[in-house]
Amino acid sequence: MSRKNKKKVFTNVEVIDAGAKGKSIAKADDGRVIFLNNAVPGDIVDVETYKKRKSFFEGKAIAFHKLSDKRVEPKCEHFGTCGGCKWQNMGYEHQLAFKENEVVNNLKRLGHLDLPEVTPILGSAEQYFYRNKMEFSFSDSRWLTPEEIASGEDLGDRNALGFHIPGMWDKILNINKCWLQRDPSNAIRNEIRDFAIANNLEFFNTRQQSGFLRTLMIRTSSIGELMVLVQFYKEDIEKRELLLNHVQNTFPEITSLMYVINSKGNDTIYDQDVICFSGRDHIFEDMEGLKFKINAKSFYQTNSDQAYELYKITRDFAGLTGEELVYDLYTGTGTIAQFVAKKAKNVVGVEAVPDAIAAAKANAQFNGIENVDFYVGDMKSVFNDDFIAQNGHPDVVITDPPRDGMHKDVVAQLLKIGAQRIVYVSCNSATQARDLALMKEDYKIIKTQAVDMFPQTHHVENVVLLERL
Ligand SMILES: C[S@@+](CC[C@H](N)C(=O)[O-])C[C@H]1O[C@@H](n2cnc3c(N)ncnc32)[C@H](O)[C@@H]1O
């Protein structure tokens, strides 16, 4: 271990806050901040550090002297090993308070922004089983717990179907029950794993790039439709048919049973042919009577119920009367654009991914929406003066960029256009604060509303309404 990362122990340290990436924050006796993975604000702990930086340490709690009253018993048997629900040991009301605080702090401290009275964060009605999409990996190198290793027993095969251990690309935690996606997700995953083991179908080996079964994706929709996609590493018609026939017969409720044969180095399916084994090649999601066609590669917000709440807030902030030209920047598959279309004169959506725009156009046609136009391209190149001249001067701009926020040229163009209202939807309030700071001479923040789309995690969405000064 380098001198820089030499272990250090601090005793009786109080954990004072929750910080970035779901870590909690304690303060060492020399005033330096320590980021911890395994403690809850309010705990009093001994900490061993494993990394030293200029102004902070990273470490873990090695002894607990007092447990925080914010703690609750995690429901999931995989908590602590699985990286998925890091906050499952904290009461939901406290999770919400930390998220709300983070958003306000980022806007105030990073953006130096004047905020109106902050409305409380909107919590999710469902705190478990809220995700409509999960992806699991097959592996013949199951992650072993320290207890299993210490037992010295013969552990049998090492096949697993589950999630990557955080930070380990080749180790998979076998999942028995995941609390994020409603049934039959758990039943399908477990059945596929057990059937594959019983029939000697080989699980993937990431290091050697060998095996047969690679990944499993399950998508559900709010109207009860179900997509299952199995990714194989190589073609073996007999084994593939054996497995997929079994899945189809065991779960006749599956709307869309799909597969991919992918022999490349990584397991993303975006550049692969997706083949329909049975049923349709898509499922439908429904929002306020709008139907969204979702195929294996489509992006759709993963918490459907909270996405509806987020979109309602966005539409409400946009204050539409039916007369406005609205731009929906970073439109994805055009869900916000279509959601606001009936309250606007025209909507123009822009998005970088061609498949997403193809889906947006198909969905708009399917929904009989005629007042939307969609364009493919990188925002910073597409969103230029010619684009405005061609599509018209927007009255309202809705912008929902990825975590990195908007490119500074896009912000500059927004300032140049000077739309009356801008609704900024963000999944990263730090980059949102940075972008809003660039706009504060021209725009005033009228409302800000945080929305929790991902209970049990630190992630938080925030919607800000700006009006031109
Ligand atoms: C947070 S998602 C928003 C999706 C959509 N508004 C929704 O609610 O479903 C951000 C979107 O921005 C797109 N994107 C990322 N970088 C982009 C860029 N430079 N230009 C245009 N679109 C981009 C992504 O492909 C993604 O669809």
The ligand as a Tripos MOL2 file, in Angstrom:
@<TRIPOS>MOLECULE
LIG
   27    29     1     0     0
SMALL
NO_CHARGES

@<TRIPOS>ATOM
      1 C1        -32.2410   12.1190  -19.3450 C.3       1 LIG1
      2 S1        -32.5490   11.4710  -20.9570 S.3       1 LIG1
      3 C2        -34.0620   12.2660  -21.3060 C.3       1 LIG1
      4 C3        -35.0260   11.4290  -22.0710 C.3       1 LIG1
      5 C4        -36.4480   11.9230  -22.2160 C.3       1 LIG1
      6 N1        -36.6290   13.3260  -21.9620 N.3       1 LIG1
      7 C5        -37.3710   11.0870  -21.3320 C.2       1 LIG1
      8 O1        -37.9050   11.5800  -20.3500 O.co2     1 LIG1
      9 O2        -37.5590    9.9120  -21.6550 O.co2     1 LIG1
     10 C6        -31.3630   12.3770  -21.8950 C.3       1 LIG1
     11 C7        -31.4140   12.1230  -23.3700 C.3       1 LIG1
     12 O3        -30.4410   12.9640  -24.0010 O.3       1 LIG1
     13 C8        -29.8620   12.2660  -25.0900 C.3       1 LIG1
     14 N2        -28.5660   12.9180  -25.3660 N.ar      1 LIG1
     15 C9        -27.4300   12.7680  -24.6840 C.ar      1 LIG1
     16 N3        -26.4740   13.5760  -25.1700 N.ar      1 LIG1
     17 C10       -27.0310   14.2560  -26.2020 C.ar      1 LIG1
     18 C11       -26.5500   15.2360  -27.1050 C.ar      1 LIG1
     19 N4        -25.2970   15.6810  -27.0330 N.pl3     1 LIG1
     20 N5        -27.3920   15.7150  -28.0340 N.ar      1 LIG1
     21 C12       -28.6750   15.2690  -28.0840 C.ar      1 LIG1
     22 N6        -29.1890   14.3420  -27.2500 N.ar      1 LIG1
     23 C13       -28.3730   13.8410  -26.3230 C.ar      1 LIG1
     24 C14       -29.7710   10.8460  -24.5920 C.3       1 LIG1
     25 O4        -29.6820    9.9390  -25.6610 O.3       1 LIG1
     26 C15       -31.0870   10.7090  -23.7970 C.3       1 LIG1
     27 O5        -32.1150   10.2160  -24.6160 O.3       1 LIG1
@<TRIPOS>BOND
     1     1     2 1
     2     2     3 1
     3     2    10 1
     4     3     4 1
     5     4     5 1
     6     5     6 1
     7     5     7 1
     8     7     8 2
     9     7     9 1
    10    10    11 1
    11    11    12 1
    12    11    26 1
    13    12    13 1
    14    13    14 1
    15    13    24 1
    16    14    15 ar
    17    14    23 ar
    18    15    16 ar
    19    16    17 ar
    20    17    18 ar
    21    17    23 ar
    22    18    19 1
    23    18    20 ar
    24    20    21 ar
    25    21    22 ar
    26    22    23 ar
    27    24    25 1
    28    24    26 1
    29    26    27 1
@<TRIPOS>SUBSTRUCTURE
     1 LIG1         1 GROUP 0 **** ****
